[in-house]
Amino acid sequence: FLGEILAVRLRGPLESELAMRFQQLTGAVMAKGVEDTAYYRFDRLISLNEVGGDPAAFGVAVDRFHRENLEIHERWPGSMSASSTHDTKRSEDTRARIHLLSEIPDAWDAAVRRWASINTPYRRRDLPDRNTEWFLYQTLVGAWPISVERVQEAMLKSVREQKLHTSWTRPDTAYEDALSDFIAGVLDNEAFCQDMDTFVEKLSQPARITSLAMTLLKLTMPGIPDIYQGTELWDHSLVDPDNRRPVDFELRQRLAEEASGRTPEHIMSRIAEGLPKLWLIQRALALRLERPATFGPAGTYRPLSVEGRKAAHAVSFMRGDSAVTIVPRLVLGLGRDWGDTSLELPSGPWRNALTGEQWPDGRLPLAELLARFPVALLVREGAAHE
């Protein structure tokens, strides 16, 4: 009976009012049931557990990525493209690093087993449970280095949202104290911290390149790019309130001024500071301002084909008739070089808006195109500003 009313098969004034009032509850129920409960329990790869995401989807094929962008361009060209917000469970750079674990499952499995053995002395009567410990190690990988206090606060919120051992309405202080003490012991263990340092160091550069790729995609694909406060530089925040900490805008302003006129080599030499991300945002937004029609609803979206042995590691598309985006994907599996992988450019000539290099049309090796900076944004020389 209720289903008939909600499906609007039974109609009338009272039935319509019931359907409308019921609908007011569904968003809140989904938010608390899925995003704020299930996403904390199902923690196979926590970087997938994001609002609007699907924890079962380990990425998409390039063809599907293009199909979905074409659909966005056709149906929702003014929708917001956000990668971090005040309400994301983890910031974009934290997720980028955790994402990489999907490319090294054997190394990740070995690391977790090693860490669990190292940290056994800090467990209290088998607490915390193994699922929470698995969640913790992913959190540490994503946000490392991080203070004890930030981890304790984020993990306390996580286990209360899980509602398996404790909750906001019925807190189990014994479990929560055991978890807090476990975290303190783990982060005071020199052997563990050195091991985590070594593990994360191998992921840092690939994760940064992944973040740069995501940033350029967001800034050039269909939709309106949104840049959350603080994410102009590397930001390894966790769930709120961690992602609502004060932002050092003076630092960002100073670095933005320092980046002006610098070579790509200088920018990349300061990758640890996050300068490449800020510089990329500056350049891409300047191009959007210069060519608003190219990147707006009127600017077409055309997938471009990448060929060669490592073609699966690149994504490219054209906006309007004067801008081309090229970024890497699955960075850990890419290795040290692009080999014979190349991109067929439409008629040019073209200029790299990031490096200033000039390129003719025809087939262009990615090894040359991405030699000075990990991503590329090409503009057609002589094309009218749309």
N, C-alpha and C positions, 0 to 999 in steps of 0.2 A: 504493500500500500504506500509506504513512504517513498519507495523507489519510483512508483508511478507519478507521485507528486513532484519529486525532484527532477524527473526526466520531462516534466511539463506535459505528461500525457493525461493527467487529471488536472483540469483547469477550473479556476474560480477565484473570487477575491481572497478567501481564506487560504486556499491552496497556494496562490501566488505569494501571499505574505509569508507563509511558512517556508517556501522555497528560498525567498530572498533572505530571511533571517537565518536559515540554515547555512546559506552560502557565506554569510559573514563569519562563520566559525571555521570554515574549511581551511583557510590560509593559516590561521593560528595553529590548528590541529596538525597540519602538515609540518609547519615549522618546528613545533615542539616534538612531534613524533618521529620525523625523518631527520631533519638537519641537526636538531639538538638532542637526539637520543640515538637513533640508528647509526648516524655518521660517527658517533663516538664509540660505538660497540664494534662495528665492522671496520677493522683497522688494517686490512691487508696492505694497503698503500695509502696513507692518510692524506697525501697531497691531492688525491682524487675526491676526497670527501668535502666538497665545497658547495656552497649554496648554488642550486641550479645544475650541479654536476651529477655524474653517475659513477659511483665507486667501482662498477663492473667494467667500465670502458677505459682500457689502457691506451688512450690516444685513438686517433682515427687515421685512415689511409689518406694520402694526399688528394686523391680524386674526390673523396667525400668532403674533405676540407674545402675544396673549391666549390662543390655543389652547395654546401651550406652557406658559403659566402655569396654565391649567386642568388640564393634564396633571400638572404638578408638584404642584398642590394635591391632585389625586386620588391620585397614585401615590407621591409622595415629599415629603409636607408638612414633614418634618423635615430635609430636605437643607439643606446650607449654601449660602448665597448670598454668594460671595466675589468681590470686584472687584480686590483686590490681595492678594498673599501674599508669603512669603519667596522664592517660586520663579517669580513672574510675570516675563516678559521685560521688561515696562515697567509702571510704576505706573498706576493708573486715570486720574490727571490727565494723565500723559504721553500715554496712549492717546487721551484725550478730545481733546487738541489735534491729534494726528496724524489722528484720524478726520475732522476738518474738511477736510482736504485733498481728500477725496472729493467735497466740494461745490464746489470751485473748481479743477477740473483744468486749465483754461487758465492761470490765474494761477500755479498750481504748476509747470506745465511751463515757463512763461516764467522763473520764478524759478530753477529748476534750471539752465536753459541759461545764465542770467546768471551764476550762481555758478560754474558750471564754467568759464566764460570768465575770470572774475576770478581763479580759483585755478589756472589752467593753469601758471603759473611754479613752483608747488610740486610738480608731478608729477615723478617720477624714472623716466625710461625707460618712460613710459606706466603707471607704478604710482602709486597703486593703480588697479585696474581700474574701469571705469565703474559696474559693478554695486555695488561696495563704496562708491563715491562717492555713488551714489543712496541707499544705505542710510544713509550718514553724514549727508546733508542732512535726511533724515527724523528721525534721532536728534536732531540739533541743534534742529529745529523743536519737537520734543516736550519737550525738557529745557531749552531756552534760558531764561535765561542759565546757562552751565555752564562749569566750569573745564576747562582743557586736559587735566589729569591724569585727570579722570573720563571724558572722552570717549575718551582714548587707552586706558584700561583696558577700557572697555566695547567699543570697536571691536576691540581685540586679541582679546578673548574671542569676539566675533562671527565674525571671519575664521577663527579656529581651529576654531570649531564648524562653519563652512561646509565645511572640509576640501577646498577647491578650490586654494588657493595655499599654505596652511600648515596645520598641525594641532597638537594637543597632543602627539602622539607623534613627529611629524616636522616640527618648526618650521623655517620658512624665514626666517632672520634678515634676509636682504636685503629680502624683501617686507615683513616686519613693521617694519623700520626705515624703509622708504619710507613706509609708512602712518603711522607715528608722526610722522615729519618733516612729512608732508603736513598732518596735523591741526594741528601746532604752527604751521605757516605760515598756514593758513587762519584760525585763531583769533587770529593776530597781525596780520591784514590789516584795517586800519581801515575800508576801503570795504566789505569783506564783512560785517564785524560791524555796521556801520550799516544795511546792507541787510537783514540778518537781524533786527535790532531792529525795523525798520519792518514787515517781513513778519509777525513774530510778534505785534507789538502789535495788528494787525488781527484776530488770532485769539484773543487773550487773553481778552477778555470773553465771546465766544461759547463758548469752551472751558470757562470757569468755569461758565457757565450749564448747559452739557452735563453737567459733573461734578455739579452740584447735582441735576440731573434724575436721573442715574444713582444718586446717593446716596439720594434719596427712593424711587426704585423699589426699590432693594435693601432698604430699611428697611420697606417696606409690602407688597411682593409675597409670594406664598407662599414659604416657606422660612425658614431661620434666618440673619439677616444677620450677616456677619463683618466687622469693621473692623480692618484690619491696622495694626500700630503705626506711628504717624506720619501716617497718612492722615486724621486728624481735621482737619488743615489741608491746604492744597495740597501735594502731594508729587510732584515730577517726577523720580522715581528711574528708573534703568535696571536692567539685569539684575544679579543678584548678582555681587559683593558690594555693589554700589552701593545696593541696596534693603535692606541690613542695617546701614546706618550707625547710630550712636547717635541716639536720639530725644530731643529737648528736651521732656521731660514737664513741667518747671516752667513753661515758656512756655505749654504747652497748658492747664495748670491755671489759670494767671493769666488767660488769655484766656477760659476757661470762666466764671470768676468775673466778669470784666468784661462778658460777654455777658448775664448775668442781668438781666432787667428792662429791657433796651434795646429801643428801637423798631426795626422792620424797616429804617427809613431809616438809622438809625445803624449797624446791622449791615452794610448794603450799602455804606455809605461807607467801610468798612474791608475791602472785598473783596480788596484786594491782600494783606492779612495772612492771608486764609483764614478770617476770622471767620464769614462766612455758612455755610460748610460745617460748622464746629464747632457753630454755633448750631442749624442744621437737624438735625444728629445728636442734639443734646440734646433738642430738642422732640419729634422722632419717637420716640426711645427712651422718653421720659417718657410718651407716649401709649400705646406698646406695654405699658409697665408698668401703666398705668391700666386698659387694656382687653386683657388677655392673650388672651382667647378670640376677640376680633375678628381678631387677626393670627395666631393659632395654627391648628392643623389643623382645628379646628371652625369657624373663620371662613370663610364662603363667599367666593368670588371671582366678581365680576360685571363684565364689560366695560361701560363706559359710552360712549355715542355722542357724538362731537363733530361739530358741523355748522358750515358756513360756508366762506368762500373759503380759509381756511388750516387747515382741519380736519386735513389731512395732517401738520401740524406739532405735533399734540398727542396725548397718550396719557392716558386716564383709566380708572380702575376703582374698584369699591367692594368693601371688605372687610367681611364680616358685614353688619349692617344699619345701621352707624353711622359708617363712615369712608370718605372718598373721596379718592383721589390724583389730582392733575392736574399733568402736567409737559410742557414743550415738547420737540420733537425737530427734527432738521435745522435747527439754530438759525441758521446763516448764511443760509439761504434764507427765513427767516421775515420778515426786514426789521424795520422800526421799530415796526409795530403789528399787532394781531390782526384789524383790520377788523371784519367782522360775525361772526367765529367765536364760537360759544357752546356751552355744555354744558347739557344738560337734567338738572337735579338731581332726585333722588327727593324724596318728601315730607319736609319739614323741620320747623322751621328748622335752619339749619346755622351753625356757627362755624368760622372758619379757625383751626386750632390754632397756626399760625405767626404770624399778624398780629393775631388777636383779633377780626377783623371778623365781623359777623353777616350772614347771607344767608338769604333765604327760599327756598322750593322754586321749581320752574319753571325757565325758561331763563335762564341767567346768562352775560353776555358775558365772554369770557376777558380782554378788555382791562381790565375792572374787577377781575376776580378776581386777576389776576397783576400788577396795577399797582404794588404795594408790595414784592413779592418774586417772584422768577422761577418758583417752584413753589408749589403749594398742597396743604395737607392739611386736609380738612374733617371735622368731627365733628358728628353729629346732636345737637342740643341736646335735653335731656330724656330721651335714650335711656339705658336701664339699662346700667351698665358690665358688659360681657359677661365 
